[in-house]
Amino acid sequence: MFSNTSEFKESFLNRLEMVCGKSFSESTARDHYQTLGNMIREFVSNDWIATNERYHAAKGKQVYYLSIEYLLGKLLRQNLINLGIEEIVQDGLQQLGIDLSGLEELEADAGLGNGGLGRLAACFLDSLASLNLPGHGHGIRYKHGLFEQKIVDGYQVELPEQWLRSGNVWEIRKADLAVKIPFWGKVEVRMENGRHVFQHLNAETVTAVPHDMPVIGYKSNTVNTLRLWNAEPAQFPFHDDILKYKRETEMISEFLYPDDTHDDGKILRLKQQYFLVSASLQSILKAYRKQHGSLHRLHEDVCIHINDTHPVLAIPELMRILIDEEGLDWEQAWHITKNTISYTNHTTLSEALEKWPIHIFRPLLPRIYMIVEEINERFCQELWEQTPGDWERIRSLAILADDYVKMAHLAIVGSFSVNGVAKLHTEILKKREMNQFYQLFPEKFNNKTNGIAYRRWLLKANPKLSALITESIGSSWTYTAEDLAKLLKYQNDQPFLDQLQKIKNENKQRLADVIFDKNGVTVDSTAIFDVQVKRLHAYKRQLLNVLHIMHLYNRIKEDSSFTITPRVFIFGAKASPGYYYAKKIIKLINAVADKVNHDPKIGDKLKVIFLENYRVSLAEKIFPAADVSEQISTASKEASGTGNMKFMINGALTVGTLDGANIEIQELVGGDNIFTFGLTADEVLHYYQHGGYQSLEYYHHDYRIRQAVDQLVNGFFPDVHNEFEPIFDSLLEENDQYFVLKDFASYTDIQRKIGEAYQDQLHWQKMSLTNIARAGYFSSDRTIKEYAKEIWKIKSL
């Protein structure tokens, strides 16, 4: 495209006139962003086409990754880094008086995800392309994503996310590849030539239109595809109320996770899930048929991976296509289906294992329900043959039970691989949560510990640290994350450790500027930046963090001799719109912030900051600035976590329970370079099974706990009447199901040790360096190599 700055500038100015129809002097920053985005997309189009042709010619196995979320973040600079042209472009723009960082600010974060699930999917796509592996993503093109979070008077307010307001420069709409998706109606069965033929009549049809985005590998020639489906009305719908039909159709790709506290919301979510899998499978199989003629050997050439339970309807949908459209018999279709589909489980929370009421499922997806019913019948028959008369076992394993369709059960029965996402998580699935399925299908279960697209979190988010690493150990680490271990030889190198500290301080000052700009609060960048950013959920225990802050505040107010290492506690989190308890926690964090930040007696000893609308581009400013990474979920509840890995690779030290991937972090860095506390997973599970925990005992016997918990309801927050009663009740009346009070003393002790450790800055920097050097294991490249070799059986091309 261009090998030097002059070529880039000439190309850019020509392009600008063509795209915008105006001269450079009349152009705006938005014009510059659009021009550059178009140039990059066109630049990669040859590689994009070549990649697809390479896969086609090789006739090797390909994987298609189905996920309801993709948390992509901004793509402009990441694409420039991956193409190896960041410097040329930055210099060329600078000579034209354009600031690349300013253009980045114009790009919206693609609003396609919520938390770890969607970010993992984005990291996996990055690694697939960077490792030259034939793997593509399929998702939904949400017009408004999750929501934009505003904090008004301390409360979360949800606004539609307008990420598509100025279009999406990276996508190409492919109307010629649109497919039809049927809902409602009824299924007629008739005999033809001795076999059953199923016809879906009076269906309400929706059109799914693909928008393709290039996924550019890091300095590879591979450009894979993320295909996002948009819901549009069919051309000639048979519908009494056309406007209602249009509105209901467009809602399918309007928002991620619509509120499903009522049946209408449940119907919409289930529509979204079927919309995603049906569109994706029709598209995948059409391309496969074109190349191979029939689908008889599909499982040998294609793997369809379902990221959590949202795309599980891929199993009955594939059966539908094989039986109804290809004319295969049940046994043939089932053999192909269960050898094509692999499934990642992301949770041990039983309430998070999806299930759909049959009274909603059956009328909305009549043919799919028939297939699920048949899968269930045959599966239950097998169970009966193994243990005749054991109705309880059959009921607990059945896919259809208690008036529900159980999606995780369908996923396990209809796939060839079930993986957890951290060693502990997989063991809990095997031994407890899914033990009966593990006994049935031990060969299906395996572990793939999560990883992160570490190049984004270092090269893009922390360029100064990246430059120091490259200067010290060379650039091989940008391809092979494990090479970060070479940094260990600098453990006792004072100049290197000084540089490390200098970079951290600069990143902290940059975040302090963001905090002042967004929240109007001045924070001391020499204080400990103690950060908890993640989805807001009771098991992630933002509440434990807040109660500890309240305790520190109380101590400072009551005891003039009490000293602490100054702290800035930073939170970022969105609560699901219907999750009222989580919204109360957000209000509590903000109420505490209000109290602490305006108390002259506290001064700079404590500051509490809630950064609104937490998203990838904000995370890129937070991770490099953090000193302490809060990973304090109730042990056994967090499947893996990936925020813990992003903090670690940026040199923050983890304070955490022995949960999820925290355990693997501890194994890598050693117990001296992490701060652990609290109950273990076995202890938590023991309490759940045998009881014995009484939160009231901790409330009565620990003055610190009683004081902070009482402050939720005793007028300590004068402007909010009864606001925090649900939190108070959850801790005492409902016996604190996430062991916040049980772990409080242990958490307070470890926090004191963190404050003491931070006093010795030289030792702190050595601990920080150990974390960076050992973080290479948590590269999503490593995770994807394991998936590719052990599950998907795909090879680098």
N, C-alpha and C positions, 0 to 999 in steps of 0.2 A: 504493500500500500504506500508506505513512505519510509525511507531509511534515514531521513534527517529532518531537522526543524524546518528548513526552507521548503522542502517538499510538502510537509504537513501544512504549513501556513498557506501555500498556494492552493492546495487541494481544499482546505477549509474555506477560504474566501470564495472560491468558485462554487463550492457546494452551497454556501450560505445564500448566494444570489439566486441559485436555482431553486432551493427549497423554499426560501422566504420571499423571493421576488422583490428584494430591496437591497440597497447598497449597504456596505459594512457600517458606514457612518449613521445610517438610519436604524440599524438593527438594535434589538434589545437583548438582554441576558437570556431571556426565554428562547429567542431565536438561536442564540449561540448553543444553548443546551440541546435544542432539537437537531440542529445541524450536526453537532458532534455525535449525538446518539445515532442518527441516521448513517453517518459515516462509518461508525463502528459496526453497526448491524450489516451494512453492505460489505464492509471489509471481511466479515466472517462468513458471508453467504457462500462463497466458493468452498470454504472448508466445511461448512454445514452440509452442502450438497454432496461433497466428496466423502464426508463421514458416512452419510446414509448409503452412498453407492458402495463404499468399502464393506459395510455390514452386509449389504445385499449380496455382494459377490462372494464374501467369505462363507456365507450360509451357516455361520456359527450360531450358537444359542444367544438369544437376547433377553434382557430382563425389562419388564415394565413395572414401575413403582407407582402404586395407587395410594394417594394420601388425600385426606379431606383438607389438609393444611399445607402450605409452603410459606415459611416466613423468610422471604428472600432478602429483605433489606434493600439498600440502594445498590444499583448495579454498575453505575458509570465508572467509578474509579476501580472497582473490583475487576471489571472487564478489561480496563486498560492495563492493570497489573498482570492479569492472566495472559494478555496478548504480548506483554513485554514492551509496551510502548508508552508507559506512564510518563517517563522522563521527557521523551520527545514532545509529547502532547502538552505537558505542563509548561515546558520551556517555550514552545511555539505560541501557546495561548498568552503566556506572559508578555512575549514580545509584541503581541497585538493589544496588550493592555487588559487582558481577560484573566481573572483568577479562577483556576480550576475548582478550588474549594467553594467558591461562590456559586458555580454552576451545579456542584453537588447538592447544595442547599435547595436548589429548585426541584430536584428529583424527589418524588414522593416515595416513602417506604411502601413497597407493594403490600397492600392490606390483605394478605392471603393466609394469615396464621394468627395464633394466639400465644403459644408458648413453646416448650421444649419439643413437642411432637412435630410442629411445623418447621422449627429451626433445624431439627435433625434431618428432616426430609430435604431441606435446602443444602445442608452440609453434604448429604449423601450424593446429591446430583453433582455437586462441585467435584467430589472425589471420583465419581464414576468417569466424568469427562477428563479429569487430570490424569487418571490411570489408563486412559484409552480403552475403557470398557464399554461394551454396547449396552447402555442402560438409559432409559428415558422415563420422565415423570408424567403422570396424568393427574390433574386436579380440577378445581372449579374456579372460574374467573369471577370472584365475588366483586360486585360493583362497589360495595361499601365495606368490605372486609369485616372485621370484628366490630369495632367502634372506635371513635376517637374519644379519649378520656379527658374530661375537664374536671378540675377540682373547684367546686363552688361552695364557699363556707365550710370547707372540709369534707364535703360529700362528693362522691363520684357521680358525675353526670355524663351520660353517653350521647355522643353526637355521631351522625353518619360520617364514616371516614371517606373523604373525597379524593382518594388516591388516583382516580381516573379522570379527574376534572380536566386536566390538560392532555388527556390521551396517555398511551403507554408506548413510548418510542421503541421499546424492545420487541413488540409483538407484531405478528403478521396474521391477519384474519383470513381464514381459509374456508369461505362459504361453500365452495364446491365439495368439501369433505364433511358437510353437515350430516347428521343422522337423526332419526326419529325415535322418540322415547314414549311408550304408551303408559298411561295410568288409568285407573278405574275400569269401567266396562265389565264384561263377563267373558268367560272362556267356554267355547262350545267344543265338545269332543265328538268325533265321528270316526267310523271305521273306513279305511281305504286300503284296498289290497292287503287285507289281513292285519293292518296295524292301526293304532290310534293316531288320529291327526287332531291337533289342538289349534283352535282358531280364536284369537282375542278380538271380540266384537265390541262395538260402541265405545272404544277407548278414547280417552282425551289425550291427544298427541301433542308432544312438545318437541321443538327442534333444538338440537344441541349443536352449536357452531364452534369449531375449534379455533383458538388463537394460539399460535406457536411462538415460543420464546427460545432463543438460542442459549444453550448452557455451555459456556466456553471453558475448556480445561486450562490448567496452569501450564503455559508454555508448551502445550501439545497442539497437534493439528486437529484434535478431536473437538467437534461441536455437536453435542447431543441436544435433545429437544425436551422442553417442558411444554406439554399440551394442556391448555386450560380451556374448559368448556363453558360457553355462555348459553343461557336458556333464552330462547326466543319463541314467539308464537308460531305455530305451523301455518302453512300458506292458506289452507282452506279448512279451518277447524269447524267440526260439527258441534256447535255450542249455542245454547239458548241465549246466554248472556256474554256477548263477545268481549265487552270491557272487563267483566269479572275474570273471564278466561285469560285475557292479556295480563291483567294484574297478577293473577295467581301464577302464571307461567314465569313472568319476569322475577317474581319473588324467589324463585328457586336459586338464582345466582345473584341475589341481592346482598345477603348478609351471611357471614360465617356464624354458626351456632345460634340460630334463632331461639328465643326463649321457649322452652318446651314444657313449661309448667301446666299448659292446657293442651287439649287434643289438637287444636289448630297448629300449634307449634310443633307437636310431635309429627303430625302429618307432613309438615313442611320439611322437617329434618329427614324423615324417611324418604321423601321425594328427592331431596338433595343426594342422599346416599345412592339411591337407585339410578338417578340421573348420571352421577359420576361413573358408576361401574358399567351401566349399559352403554353409554356413549363410548367409554374407553374400550370396552371389549369389542363392540361393533367395529371400531376403528382398527384395533390391533388385528382382529381376525380377517377383516377385509384385506388388509395389507398382506397377511399371511397366505390367504387363499390365492391372491394374485401371484405370489411367488411359488407356492407349493401345490396349488390345485385343490387339495382336500385338507381337512383338519385332523386326519387320522393319526398324524405323528406330531401334533401340536406340542405335547409335553416334552418331546425330545429337542425342540427348537426354541421354545418360549417358556419363560418363567414369569408368572404374574405375582407380584409381591404386594400383600395388603398390610399397610402401616396402621396397626391397631384395628379395632372392630368396625370402624365406619365403612370401609369398603368390602365387608364380608359378603354382601349380596353378589359379589363377583362369582361366588360358588354356584348358587342356583341360576344365575344369568348365563354362565358358561354352559351349564347343563341344558338350559332352555335352547340355546343356539345349536348345540350339538344334536339334541333330540328333535326339536321342531323344525329347524332349518336344514340340518345336515342329514337327518334321517337315521342317525345312529340309534342302536338300542341302548337301554339303560346301563347295562354293564360296561359297554364300550365307553359311553359318555362319562360314567363315573370314574373309570380307570384313567381317562385322559384328564378329567377335572382335578382329581385329588393328586395327580402327579405334576400338575401345572402350577398349582397355587401354594404359596408359602406365606406364613403369617407371623408378624411380630406382635407380641403382647407387651403393653406398656404400663400395666397397673396391677397392683395386688388388692386394690380397693374394691370390695364386692359391689358397692353401690355404683362404681364407675364401669362395671361390666355391663355393656349395653343389652337391654332387652326391650322388645316392642310388644305392646298389647295386640293380641290377635284381632280384636275388634277393629283396629286401625289398619293392621297389616293386610288382612285378607281382602277387603274391598279395594284398597289402593293398588295392590299388586297381585291380582287374582291368579295369574299363571305362575308367578314366582312362589306364591304361597303353596300352590299344589305341589310344586317341586320340593319345597322345604318339607312339606308334610310327608312326601314319599321318602326323602332322605331320612327323616326322623323314624318313620315306620320301619325301614330296613335296619337302621342302626339299633333300634330298640329290640327288634327280632334277634339280632346278633347277641345283644346283652342277655336276653331271655335264654338263649341257647347255652350261654356260658354259666349263668346262675339262675336256673328256672325258679320262678316264684319270688325272687328278691325284688319286689316291687319298689322298695325304697331306693335301691341302687339305680334302678331304671329311671325312676322319677328324678333323681338328683343329677343324672347324666343326660337326660333327654334334651333334645333341642327345643321341642314344644312341651311346655309344662306350666301348670298354674296359670293358664290363659296368656302366656307370653311366648314370644320367639326369642330364644337366648342366643345372642350373636356370637359370643365367645365359644359356646359349645359347637355351633355350626362351623366356626373357623377351624377348630381343632379337628373335627371329624372330616371336614372337606379339604384339608391341606396335607402336604407331605412333611412340612417342617413348621415347628412352633418354637420361636426363640424369645428368651428374655433379654434384657438390655444391660444387665450387670450380673456379676457372679452371684451375689446375695439374692437378687431378684429372681433369677432362674432357679436357685435352690428352693426359695420359698414357694414358687409355682409348683415345682416337682414334689416337694414334701408336704405342702399344706393346701394352698389355694386350688391347685389342679391335680392333686395327688391321685384321684380316681382315674383321671384321663391319662396321667403319667403311667399308672399301672397297666392301662389298656394299650397305650402307644408309646412305650419308653423310647423307641427309635426316633420319634418325631421331635423330642425336646432337646434343645441345645442353647448355648449362651453366646451372645454377640455383644460384648460391652460397648456401649455408645462411644462415639468420638466426635470431634468438632473439625470444621474447616479451618484449621489453625492458621492458614495463610491469611484469611480475612482478619482473624483476631490478633495477628501480629503485624504482617506487612501493611495491611490497610489501617487497622485501628491504632497500632503502636509503632509508627515508622522509625522513631528514634531508637527504640529498643531493638527493632529488627536490624537497623544499621550497625548498632554496637555488636550484636550477635555475629553478623556477617564479617565485620571487621576482625572479630576475635577468632572465629572458627571456620571462616569461608562460607560459601553460599549453598553448600550441599543440603543443609537443613531445610531449604525451601522445597526440595523434592522428597527428602527422607527425614521425617520429623524426629526419628530416633537419634539423628546426629546432634540434636540439642544436648545430648548427654556429654558431648565434648566440652561443654561449658564448665563441667565439674572441676577441670584443672585450674579454674580461676577462683576456687573457693577461698584461697588465702592471698589473693592478688588485690592489694589495697587500692591501686588506681582503678581497676576494673569495678570493684565494689562501690567506689566513690561515684563512678560514672552511672552505675545502676541506680544509686540513690538520687543523683542529679536528675536523671530521666523521670524517675517516679515523682520527684517534687514538681517538675515541669507539668507532668500530666495531671497532678493534683491541682495545680494552680489553674490549669485549663478548665477542669471540672468546677473549681470554685467560681470561676467567671460565669460558667453556665448556670450555676446555682443562684448567683446574684442576679443574673439576667432573667431567669425564670421565676424565682421565688422571692427576690428582693432581700435575701438574707446574706449577710457577709459571714463567711466561714474562714477559719484559720487553716491555711493549707499545711501547716506543720503538725496539726492534730492527727490522730489516727482516723483515717477514712474507713469506717466500718459499714459494709454494704450488704443489704439483702434485696436483691431484685429478682423477681420471678412471679408467676401467677399467684394471685391471692387465694389461698385455700387453707382451711383449718389445719390440715395435717402438715403443711409447710411451716406452721407455727410462727408466723409474724407476731402472734400474740405473746409468745415467750420473750421475744426481743423487746417488745413494747413494755411489758411488765418489768423487765430488767432496767429499762431506761427510767421508768417511774421510780423504781427502787433507788437508782443512782441520784435522781433528782431529790428524793426524800432525804437521803443521807447528807447531801451537800447542804440542804436547807437546815437540817437539824444539828449537824455536827460540824462546827467551824474548823475542827482539826482534821477532818476527813479530806484526803487529797486523791485526785485521780489524774491519770495521763489524759489530757484533753481529747475529746472524741467528737467526731461528726458522724452521726448515725444517718445513713442514707437509705431510703426505701424507693422502690419503683414496682408497681404492680397494677394489673387490671383485675377487677372482680367480675365474674360473669353477671350479666344484667339481672338474672333471677336469683342470684345467690346472696340473699339478704344478710346473712351472718358475715360473709366476707366484706360486704359494704360497710357493716358496722365497724369492722377492724380498720378499714381505711379512715373512717371518721375518727376513730380513736387515735390512730397515728397522728392525724392532723391536729386533733385537740391537744395531744401531748406536745406536739411541735409548737403550737401556739403558746402554751404555758411556759415551756422551757426557753424558747427563743426570745421571749419578751421579759424574762425575769432578770433584773440587773444583778441579783446576787449570784446567778449562775455564770453570767459573762460568757467567756469563751471555753469554759470547762466542758460544756455540753451544747451540742446543737442537733436538732432533729429536722431532717429534710425529706419531704415526700415529692419526688419528681413525677409530674403528671405525664400520662400518655407514654408509658415505658414501651420502647420499640427497638428494633435492631440499631438504627442510627444513633439513638441515645446510648444504648449499651456499648457502642464503640467508643464513646467518651468515658463511660463509667469504668469498664473493666481495667483499662490501663492505669486508672487513678486509685484503685482500691488497695488498701493495706490489708484489710480483713474481709474474708468471704464467708458470709453466714449461710451455712448448709445444715439447718437445725431441725429438719423434719423428724417426726416421731419414727424411731427406728422400725424398719419393715415396711414403711408406707411409700417412700420415694423409690420408684423403680431404679432410676439411675441418677438423673440430673446431668445436665451438660454445662450449666452455668458454672458449677464447681470447676470444670475443666478450663473454661475461658478465664476465670480468675487466676487459676493456678499458673497457666502459661504466661500470664502477665505479671506474675511475681507476687500475687496476694497470698496470704496464709489463710488456710481453711480453719474455721471453728465449726465443728460439726459432730453430729451423732454418727455412730457406726452404721450407716445406712447407704443403700444404693452404691454408687461408684466412690463414695467417700472412703470405703474400705479399701478399694484398689488404689486410691491416692495414698492412703497411709502405708500400704505395702510398698509402694514405689519410693516414697520420700522418707520413710521411717518415722517412728513415733515422736521423734524429737523435732520434726518439721511440720507438725500439724497439731491442732488443739482439739482433742476429742473429749466428749462428756456424755453423760446421760445413760439411759437404759439401752441395752443391746436389743437386737431384733428378737432373740430367743426370750428375753425377759418380758418384752411387750406381748409377744404371742402367748406366753405363759399366763400373764394377767388376763388376756382376753378369754383364754380357755377356762381358767380355774378361778377367776375373780381374785379378790384379796386386796384390791386397791381402793382406798377411801380418800377421795380428794379433801374431804372435810378435815381429816386428821392433819394434813399438811397446812391447811388454812388455819387451824387452831394452834398448831405447835410452832409455826414459823412467823414471827412478828412481821418480817419483811413482806411475806406473801399476803398476810391478812391486811396490812396497811394498803398495799397496792390494789388488791382486789376490792377492798371496801371503797377505795377512791373511785371505782367505776360507778358507784351508786349513791355516794354520801354528799354530793354537792361540791366535790373537789373541782369538777368542771362546771362552773356555775351556769353557763348558758344552755346546757343540754339536760333536759329533764327526762329521766327514764331511758335516755338514748342507749346506754350501755348495759341495760338490764339483761338482754339476751346473752351478752358475753358473760356477765356475772353468773347467770343461771347455768350456762354451759359448763362453767368451771365447778360449780357447787351442786346445784340441783341435778344436773345430768352427769355428775361424777367425772367431768374432765376426760372425755374419751381419748384425747391425744396426749395425756400425761404431761401437760404444761406445768402443773404445780409439782408433780413428782420430780421433774428434771430441773426445777428452778434453782435449787441450791447448788447443784453440780454445775449448771450453766453460769451462775454468778461467780463461783470459784474460778472457773476456767477464764472468764472474762477478766478477773483480777490479774491472773497470770499473764494474759495477753498484754495488759497495760504495763506490767513490770518488764516483760520481755522487750517491749518497744523502746524502753529507756536505753537499752544497749543497741544502738543503731548498727554497729558493725556486725554484731551477731545476727540481728534481724535481716540484714542484707544477705548474709550467708544462707540463712533459712530460705529467703526469697529466691536466691539463685538456685538452690537445690530444687525448689518447686518448678522453676522454669526448665531446668535441665532434665527433669524427670517427666515432664508433661508430654514428651513426644509420643509416648504410648497411646495417649488419648487423641491421636489424629484420626479423623474419619477415614483417611486413606487405609489405615490398619484395619479398621472395622469393615470397610468395603472389601478389602482383599479377603477377609474371612468369609463374608457373605458370598463373594464371587466363587471362592474355592469350595466352600463346604455346603452351601445351600443352592445357589443359583447355577453353579457349574458353567460360568461364562469365562471367556478368555480375553486377554488384552489383544486388541487388533491395531 
